[in-house]
Amino acid sequence: MTGPQVSDFGTMPDGRSVERITLRTQHLTVHVVTLGAILQGCHLNEGPSLVVGFPDLASYLGDMRFCGPIVGPVAGRLSGAEAMIGEMLWRFVPNEGRQLLHGGTGGLHGRLWQIADLGPSHVTLQCRLAHCEDGFPGARLFEARYRLEDNRLALDLVSRTDRPTLVNLAPHAFWNLHGEGSLAGHELRIAADHVLPLGPDLCPLGAPEPVAGRLDLRQGQALGQGAGYDHCFCLAPARGPLRSVAWLTLPDAPRLEMATTEPGLQVFDASRNRERPFFGVALESQCWPDAPRHPDYPSILLSPEDGARTQSTVWTIHPPAEATA
C-alpha cells in the first residue's frame, strides 16, 4: 500500500485550486475531492468505481453539483425555506421552488474544504462557516473524516457551533454497482418499518406511516423502474449505535452493505433526471427532513453546550462471491 496522493483537480471560477485525494488499502481505492468533500470514486480490487463520479471539475459545478458531496448544513428540504430556531423565525433564499434544498446555493456541497489531516488510508476535511454566511446562525466548524479499513469505508461527519443553529449533514454519493449505466438489475433492501408520507412538494406531511407496496423494502425492491424513490425511511426515533440498515445488490457485482448511527435514510434514485434517469441511487443517512416543522421528529437543533455532534456511516464492499447477510 502506497501513501496518500494529492493531485490537482482544477480551478474554481474565482481562481482557487481544487484537489483530489486518493486513499488506499489492500482492497479499496477511494478518491475524495476538496470541493464539497465529494466522494468521487470507490473501487474494489481495482474494479470500476461503485459510486458515480466525473473526471473534471466542470461537471460538479453544474447540474451534477449534488453528485457525491456532503450536503448541508441542513440536508433535504425545509418547506417554505424557513424554520424556527429557538424563538426566532429564520427565512432563507429558496433554491427549489418555495423550498430550501440541501442548505441552498450557499450549502456545503459548493464550498471548498481544507485538508486538516491526511494519511495513507484516511483524510479529514474541514469547512468553516461564519455566522449567517449561508443564512444560518452560528460560527460553525464541519469535519468530514473519511477512513478506509480493509474493504470498509467509514465516514464521520462532525459539527460544532458557537450559537444555536440547525445541523443535519448527509453523504450524497450515488451508488451504481455496474460502474456505469442505469440501475437496472439492482435490488435495495432497507431495515425500516416506516416511511415519511410526502406532499406534492416532496416535503413530509406528518407522522411516519407503515411501509407498504413499493415502499416496503424490508425484503428488497428492484430499482431503475417505475415512479422511483425520493423518500425518507425511518430507521429509529433517534440517533443510536452504528448498525447495518441497507443492502444494495446486483448479480455478479460487488455488494454494498451500509451501516449508520442516523435515524433516517433518504433514498433518491435519480428517476427525475432528464438526461440520465436512474444513473445511481443516493443513500443519504441523516435525520428526518423538515424536522423544525415537526416537533415529533428527531431534533436537528445544535447548541454550543452540545459540543461536537458526530454522524457516522460505514459502507462495506463485499466481493461478488460473498452473500450479504
Buried (B, 14 or more C-beta within 10 A) or exposed (E): EEEBEBEEBBEEEEEEEBBBBBBBBEBBBBBBBBBBBBBBBBBBEEBBBBBBBBEEBEEBBEEBBBBBBBBBBBBBBBBBBBBEBEEEEBEBEBBBEEBBBBBBBBBBBBBBBEBEEBEBBBBBBBBEBEBEEBBBBBBBBBBBBBBBBEBBBBBBBBBBBEBBBBBBBBBBBBBBBBBEEBBEBBBBBBBBBBBBBBEEEBBBEEEBBEBEEBBBBEEBBEBBBEEBBBBBBBBBEEBEEEEBBBBBBBEEBBBBBBBBBBBBBBBBBBBEBEEEBBBBBBBBBBBBBBBBBBEEBBBBBBBEEEEEBEBBBBBBBBEBEEEBE
